[in-house]
Amino acid sequence: MTDAPQVWRLPPDEPLQVTAQEVHVWRGALDQPPPVTEQLLATMTADERRRAGRYHFARDREHFIVARGMLRAILGRYLGRGPGDLQFIYAAYGKPALSTEPSHGGLRFNLSHSHGLALLAVTRDREVGVDLEFIRPGVIEEEIAEHFFSAAEVRLLRALPPAEQAEAFFNCWTRKEAYIKARGEGLSLPLDQFEVSLAPGQPAELRRTAGDKSEAGRWTMRELFPGSAFKAALAVAGPECHVKCWQWIT
């Protein structure tokens, strides 16, 4: 059974709620008019403004501002707080989380953006990771898979028809990235130390991890369908969950 394409709906007007049995995934466009970008910038901390200022190209800087502003605006809706009131803390490898105030109620999130599009996954009381990548057909010729994927994954990838290999590569890459982002360990967890499904049409799945044989059974993976030019994946700790997809509008 394959992962079915999601429908991206406008969110309800009433206060938002998400349970530990759900994951809400938000899709947002990062190309916004200057007034919107300025409004989102006004919700950020001084540190976030400094981070935005480090980008050399204006487009990259604006995309960072919109993605961060989108994160603040959406989380604020779940918490009933203003976007500028939120405080973040960072784990050892940089994964952000809301500060440990009880009012946050175990809300967990993860953000990814690529080529002018952003995805934000939100749930409660279970770790979550999301990854979004723009499909570049030429990537299959760069032998990136041979450097980062497991030997078994490389064999499966290269055995596919050439026309399917780019999609399979990004299936593999996004599923691996979603998992390590959910774990919050960055590339200290090598990509070749665990395996995921990758063939087009196969459901997203964490298949094997080095060392702990029970680890794969602790995670749920889903393929996401944010647009025809992109591949995306979701990884969440625990059993199967209900995924709702919302379209963010400013």
N, C-alpha and C positions, 0 to 999 in steps of 0.2 A: 504494500500500500504506500503510495507516494504522499508527500506533504501537499495539501491542497492550497492553491493561491488564496491569500487573504483578501478581504474587502476592507479598504481603508475609509472609515466613516468619520464624519465630523463628530466631535465629542458632545455629550449632553451639556446643557446649560447649568444643571444643578451641580452641587459639590461632588467631586470625584472620589471614589473609593475603590481600592484594590485589595484583594485578600491574598493569603498565601497559596490559594488554589488557582490564582490567576496570574498572568503576566500581561501588562498593557504595553504595547509597542507603539510609539509615536513616530510618525514620519513628518519631516519638516524641510522646506526649501531654505537654503542658506543665502540665496541671492535675494536681498531685501532692499527696498528704497532707503536712501540715507536717513530720512527721519525715523524710520523703524530701527535702524541700526543704532542711532544715537539714543533712542529710548531704552533699548536693551543694554547699551553700554552704561547708562545711568544706574542700572540695578546692580552693577558689579562692584567688588571690593577693589581697593587700591592695588592689591597683588594681582588680581585678574587683569586690571588695566595695564599693569607693567608687562604681564605676559603677552597681552595683545600687541603692545608696542614693540615687542621683539621681532615680530614678523616683518620681513623685508618688503614683501609685496602687499599692496593695499588689499587685493582680493583675498589673500590668505588671512590677513588681519581681520577683515570684515566677516569672513566665514567663522573665525574663532569667536568673534563677538556674538554673532547670531546663534551659533551652537550653544555657547555658554548662557546666553540670554534665554534661549528656548528651554534649556535645562532648568534654570531658575523659575521661569514662568510656569512650567508644567508641575514641578515639584511643589511650588507654592500653592497650586490649586488643590493638590491632594492634602496639604497640611493646613489649608485655610490661612495662609500667611502671605505677606507681600514678598515678591521675588528678591528684593534687596535685603530681607530680614534673615535669609538662610545663611547658615555657617557650615563650612565643609572641613573635614579632616582628611588626611591622606595616609594610606597604609605604607608599609616599607617600600613597596615597588610602585607607589604612586597612584594606586586605585583610590578614587575619591569616595567618600561616604558623608552622609549628614552627621553633624556633631551629635554627641551621645545624649542629647536631651530626651527625656521620656516622651515628650509630645510628638516625637518623630515616629513612634509606634512601629519600629522595625522596618521602616520603608527602605528598600534597596533599589539601586538603579545602576545603569550602565549606558554610556553614550558612545556612538561611533559616527563618523562622517567621512564622506568621500565625494569628490567631484560635484560639489554644490548641493548634496543631499545629506540629511542627518537622520539617524534612528536613535531613539531613546527607549530603553526597556525599564519598566518599573514593576516591582512586586513587593511582597512583605516577607520578612523572616526566612528568606532563602537566598543564597547567592545567585547572581545573574550576570551574564555577559552577552554582549551583542557585537557583531562585526558586520560591516558594510564595505563592499569593494566595487569599484567601477571595473567592468570587464574590459581588459586589454587583450585582444586576440594574439598579439605578438609575444605575450609573456611566455607562452608555451615553448618558444624557441630559445629562451634565456637560461634554461637548465636550473631554474630556481628550485624546482621540485627535488632535483637530485641533491641539493644542498640542505634542504629543510625537512622533506618528508621522509617517512620510514621507507626501507627498501621494498616492503610489500606494497605500500601505496604507490611508489614509483612504478613498480611492475604493472599494477592495475591501471594506472594512468596511461602508460605508454602502450598498453594492449588495446586501448579504446580506438575507434576510428579517429583519424586526425581531426575531423570536423567537430568531434565531441570533447576534445582534450582541453580546450580553453575553459569551457563550462565546468568540466570536472576539476580542473586545477583550482578554480575559484570556489567550487563547492568545498574542496578539501581545505583550502586556506581559510575561508571564513569560519568553518566549523572548528578548526584548530584555534583560531584567534578568539572566537567566542568562549571556548572552554578555558583557555589560559587567562582571559580577562575575568571570567567568573571566579576562577581560583585566586586571582589577584596576585599572581607570582611573576608576571611578566615573562621575559625570555629566560629566567632562571629555570623554567620548566621547558626543556628543549622540545621542539615540535616533532622530532623523530622518536620521542619516547612514548607516544600514544598514537592510536590510529582511529580514523573516522571513515565513514562511508563517503564515496565521492562520485560514483557513476551517475550521470544524468538520469533522473527518474527514480532513483533510490531515495527512501526517506533518510533524513539526517539522523546520524547515530554515532555515538561514541562507542567504539568497538573493543578496544583493548588499551590498557595502560601498562607501562613497565612496573614491575614490583608488585603492587597491590592488585590482585586479580578481581577484587570486588568493586574497585573504584568505578569502573564503567557503569555498573548498575546503579550508582548513586546519582546519576545525572540524566536529564532529559534534554534532547536536542530537537530543534525544529528549523526547517528551512523557511526563510521569509522571502516575500516577493514584493519588494518595494518599487520595482520598475524594470523594464526589459533590458536596460543597459547595466543592471547591477545584479550582484549576488549578495546574499546576506544570510546570517544564521544566528540562532538564539540558543544559549546553553543556560540551564537553570538547575540548581541542586534539587534533588528530590524526585518524586513521582510525576507522572503526566499532569500537565496543567492546562487550563483553558486560556488561549491567547486571544486578546482583543486588540484590534489595530485601529488607531486613531490618526487623523490628519490634523497636524498642528497648523493653526492660522494665527496671525498676529492680530 
